[in-house]
């Protein structure tokens, strides 16, 4: 069973993401453009990661701010709307007290986060 891309695919994806981040002005700017924020909200940390979905892993960035935990896919995903195919970025966020973040490193040094 394969749960993610090959090492080479992941490396190419990370290079593409880094290029996008540089071109768009950094993680802070992307975060504020992608998610509704308040002026006093500060972006604390970003993580390149895969979000596990029923359709398979989705590559993107996990944003941890002083007000929320948010994920946005690196690329738009397709879905059917009637007869037409639509494209949209996969975005998820949670605000306290609605989330508890559990962080651990498993045996192969991948970071895992779970929302409960």
Secondary structure, DSSP 8 states (H G I E B T S, - for coil): ---S--HHHHHHHHHHHHHHHHHTT-HHHHHHHHS---TT--EEEEEEEEEEETTEEEEEEEEEESSEEEEEESS-EEEEETTEEEEE--EEEEETTS--EEEEE-TTS-EEEEE-
